[in-house]
Amino acid sequence: MNMMQSEVSEPQSSEIPPSSQGSWLALLTVAITAFALVTSEFLPIGVLNDISSDLHVSVGTAGLMITLPGIMAAIAAPLLPVLVKNLDRRYLLLALSATMVFANAITAIASTFEILLLSRFILGFAIGGFWATAIALSGRLAPSHLPIAKATATVMAGVTLATVLGVPIGTWLSDAYGWRTSFGITSAIGFVVLLLGIKFIPNLKPESAIHFKDLPALLRISKARQGLIIILLIGLAHFSSYSYLTPFFKNSAGFDSATISSLLLLFGIAGIFGNAFAGYSGNLNVRYTFAFVAICFAVVFFGFPLFAIHPSGAFILTALWGFAFGAFPTTANIWMFLHAPQAVEKGMPLFVGFFQVMIATGALIGGYVVDHFNANILLYSVLSFILLAFISIFTLSRGLNNPKAENTAIQCES
């Protein structure tokens, strides 16, 4: 997911001990970790058919590879920062990296689908823990002269690269050498990152503890709750259908592997432009930006069964889908920073968990519909979520425009 940050940054203290000083190498190490984690989480999207065939399960059942990490991440994101509130974050990040390496290695050699699901459940622990801590640590990982917004953008660049390159390359490797190779290489990348982390990540003593009572900070604010409703509805629509994008292209449209890899690459590239658009438009009017994103999703879900079975239609609609999704998490973050700025820091772990619940629930819904009906029914059914989101934007959130910011400008960094 893409993030945006306030441009207001506090100067770094010159009294921080040398062992706690950040550096570009530390920051880039965490960015590569983000790349490996996001690739690990969404790589099954490109190889569901292969895993389904190899381990003799349905495509919908194979989709549990996306559901289970989401469930575990949703649990780990809010709980881990509280349970290890006094632990040096250096050791936490290293432990999470090691967990990712172990989980992907087990996935690569899993002999049964049950073992594979266990490995994905373990991966979810690393995903949730990483996102609940890494963003908050961006400023401390960076060189002292680098603004916090740019430090965060550097970490999130790993997410962008994973979307643009990680999943398409993983899909290509799967087609060429088998799906196990894709996960094996991802595990190897994670091991290299772990070694870099041991060398370059500085000591990161926690500056302030998060307690259980702090986690629902966003839920206590009416404007934030209104935003969460819209985010939930759009997120469920996207993740219910995106998880089964490759099976649609292969089974319904009959595209070959090279075409599917190209479409996934296009999805990621379009997401970069969607992120940039949301960063600009969201600062003008975040509610109307959400409305535009909802319209884009509606066009995609309505048009896919009719036009995406042809290459030209598939490329146009996939690009629009990628654009909409690129704009979605950015708009979601802008909403929270604008309407509940004082609650964002302490509410971030639960917000991360909220996103992971959407991923898990969406993949579960999509798997059931694909198994019992077909992909076309799935795409048409998620239109109901988009319609409800659109209604919420202009009823529950009616008149909720951007507050006038005097000293703070919210900026999206891609």
N, C-alpha and C positions, 0 to 999 in steps of 0.2 A: 504494500500500500504506500501511496505517496503522502508526504507530510508537508506542512507549511509552518512557518515560524514567525514570531514577531521580530521585526528588525531591531528592536531595542535589545542590546546586548550589554552585559556588564563587563567591565574591564577585568582581565585576569590578574589575580594577585601575584605580585613578585615575590611574596614570602612563602609560596608553596615549595616544599622540599624538592630537590632535583628528582628524587625517585617518583614523585607524583606529577612531574611535568609531562604534558602531552606532546605529541609530535605527529608529523604527517604520516610516518610509518605506522604509528598506532591507529590513527584514524582510518587509513587505507586498509589496515588489517581487519578492522570491524566492518568496513564497507564490503570487503570480499566475503566476510562471514555472512553478511546480509544477502549477498548474491547466492551463496551456496544454500542458505536456508530457504529462500524463496524458490529457487530452482528445485530443491528437494520437495517442498510442499506441493508444488503444482506440476511437477514432472509427470505424475500419473495421467494427467489430462491427455498428454500426447501418446501414451502407450497403453491405455485401458484395454483396447482390443487385443493387443498382444498378450497382456497379463491374463485377460479373461480366457483366451484360448489355451495358454500354456498351463494354467493352474485349474482349468476346467470349472470356471464359475461364470455366471452371467455378467454382462457389462455393468448392470446396476449393482450387483454385489461387489464387483471390482471397484466401484465408486466409493466403497467404504474406506479405501486407501486415502481418500480426501476427507471423508467424514471424521474418522478417528483422530487424526492429528489435530483437526479443528476442535474436537471435544477436549482433548488433553490440553491444548494451548489455551482454550477458554478457561480452564481450571487453573493452569499454571500462571497465567498472566497476572491475575489479581492476587493470588496467594503467595507466590514466590517472593516478591519484594517485601512482603510483610514477615514471612517466616524466616528470611535470612537478612533482616534489616541491618544487622551489625557486621555482616560479612564483607570483607574487602571485595569490591566489584570486579577487580582483576581476576580473582579466583573464580568468581561466579561466571564471568564471560568465558574463561578457559574451560570450566566444567561443562558449560552449555555447548561449546564447540566440540568437546570430546564426545558428548552425548550424540550430537549430530553425526559425527564420524561413525560411531558404533552403530547407530540406527540404520544408516544407509548401507553399511557393510552387511548387516544382517538381512536387509531387504534384498541385496544383490545375490545372496546365496540361499535365500529362503526356499525350502523344498516343498512347503505346503502354504496354502493361503492363510492359515491360522498363524503361522510363524511370521509371515509377511505383515499381517495386521498388527501383531505384537510390536514389530519393529517400527511401524508407523505411529503407533500409540506412544512409543518412547520418543520418536522424533517430535511429536506435538509438545512434549515437555520443554525441549530445546527452543522451539518456535515461540511459545508463549513467554518463557522466561527471558529470551533475548529481546523481544519487542517491548516488554515491560520495563527493561532497564537500559537498553542501548541508546535510545533516543535521548533520554535524560542525561546520559553520560557524554553526549557528543561534544559539548563545550570543553569538558575536562580532558578528553582524549586529543583534542586539537592543539596545535601550537598556540601559544599565549596571544599572538597578534590576530588570530583568525576569529571573526565574528561567529557567534553561536549559530546564526541562521545558515551561514556557509558551511559550518561544520556538520550540521544536521543534513544539509543538502548533499554533502559528500557521502555520508552513510547511506542516504536514500538513493544515491546513484546506483548502489549495488542492487536495489530493488528494480530500478528501471532496466538495468542490464540483464537481470534475470528474466524479466518479462520479454525483452526484445530478443535476447540471445539464448538464455539458459534453456527454456522450454523447447524452442524450435531446434536447437542443436541436440538436445537430449532426445527429441523425437527422431532426428536424422540418425543419431548413433544407434538408436533402438532398431530402426529399419535396416541399418547396415550390419550391426554386430549383435543385436539382441537387446531386450530391455534391461537385462541384468547388467550389461556393460554400462549403460547410462547411469545407473545407481552406483556402480563400482567407481566410475570416474568422479562422480559427485562426492563420494566418500573420500577419494584420494585428494581432491581439492580441499575438502574440509581438514584433512590431516596436515596438509601444507599450511593452511591458515592457522591451525592449532600451534604448529611450531613457530610461526611468525608471531603469534600472540604471546607465547612464552617469552620471546625475546623482546618484543617492542611494547606490549601493553603495560603502562605504568601502574603503580599502586593507586587504587581508587577507593579510599576510605569513604564510607557513606557520610554525606554531609547532614542529612536529616532523615529521620525514620518515617515510613508510612505505616499507619496503623489501620486495623480493620475498619474503624469508624470513619476513616478518610475515603475509603474506596467508592462509596456512593455519592461522591461530591457532585457529579454532574446530574444525578437523578434528583437532587434537591432543588434544582433550578428549572422553572417552568419552560423557559425558552430552550434550554438544552433538551428537556424531555420531548418537546415538539420536534426538534431536529432528529432525535433518536428514532422516533416513529417513522419519519420519512426515510432515514438511512436504513432502517430495518426492512422496510417494504421494497426499496430499490435493491438492496443487497440480496435479499432472498430471491428476487427475480433473476438477478445476474448469476449468482452462484448455483442456483438450481439448474440452469441451462448451460452455463459455460463449462461445467465439469464434463459435459457430454458432447462437446463441440466436435472433437475428433471422431467419435462414433457416428455422428450425423454426417460428417463429410465422407466417411468411408462407406457407411452402410446405406444412407439415404441418397447421397449425391454420387457415390461411386468414384470419388477422386482417388488418384494414386498418391503414394507417400510423399513424393516431391511437391505436389500441389498443396497437400495438407501442411507440410513444413513451411511452405511459402506463405500460406494463409495465416499460420500462427505467428510468423515473423511480422507480417503486415499488422496483425492485431497489436503487437507490442510497439511497433513504430508509431501507429496511430495513437496509442496511449500517451506517448510523449507529447503530442500536440494537444490532446485532451487535457493533460495536466497543465500545460502552459495556458490554455484557454481558461481553465477554471481559476488559475491564479490571478488572471486579469479580471475576468467577469465576476468572480466571487467577491472581489473587493469593491465592485460597483454595487451589486445586489445579489447576495448569496441565495435568496429565495427564488428569484427568477432564474438563476443559474441552475438550481435544482430542477426547476420546471423544464428548462431546456434539455437537461440530461435525461429526464423522464420521457420527454418526447422522442429523443434519439433512441432510447431503449424500446419504446413502443413501436417505432418504425422497424427496428431490427427484428423484434420478435414476431411481428405481423408478417414481415416480408420474407423471413428466412425460409419457411416451408415452401413458399411460392417461387422465389427467385434464386435462393442460394444453392439450388440443385444444378445451376448452370455456372460455369466458371466466372463469367463477368459479374453476375449478380452476387456470387459468393465473395468476390474480392471487394465489391462496393459495400456490401452489408457488413462484412468482417471489419473493414476499415472504420465504418461508423460505430460498430460495437466497441472496437478498441478505443476509439475516441471518447465514447460515452463512459467507458469504464475508467479510462485515464483521468477523466474529470471528476468521477464520483468520489473517491476517497479524499481527494484534495478539497472538494467542496464541503465534504463532511467535516474535515478538520477546520476549515475556515469558519464554518457555522459555529463550532464550539469555541474557537478563539475569539470570535466576535461577540457572541451572546453569553458566554460563561467563562471569561478569561481567568477569573480568580480561582476557578475550580479545575482547570485543565490539568495542571501538574499532578495533583493528587488523584484526579479522576482518570488519568491516562491508563493505568493498569486495567481498570475495569472496562474502559473504552476499547482497549486491545482485545480483551476477552469477548466483548460484545461483537467485534468484527469476526472473531474466530467462531463464535456461535453461528453467525450468519453463514460462514463457509461450510461448517459441519451440517447445519440444518438444511441448507440449500442443496448440498450434494446428496443428502439422504432423501429429500423430496424428489429430486431429479432421478435418482436411482430407482425409486419405486415406480415413478411414472414411465420411465424408459422400459423397465422390465415388464410392466403389466399393460402398457399401451404402446406408445412409440414416441420418437423424438418430436414429431410434429405436434402431437397432443401436448407435450411438455412445453414447447415454445408458445403455443396459444394459451395454455393455462396460466403461465407466469404473467401474461398481460393483465390479469386481475390485480396482481401486486402493484404493477405500474399505475393502473387506474386509481387504486386506493391511495398511492403516494401522491399522485397529481391532485386528487381531491383534498388530501391533507394539506398540501402546499397552499391551497387557496381557501381553506376553511379554518382548520386548527391554527395555521400560521399566517392567517390573513393579516396584512398590515405590518408584519414583522420584517422591517427593512434594516439595512445595516446601520448600526449606531454611528454617530459622528465621532470619529477618532481625532483627538487633538494632537497627541504626541506619539501615537503608535500606529504603524502601518503594517498590516498583515501581508506577508509576501509568500508566495509559493515558490519553492525552489525545486527544480527537477534534477 
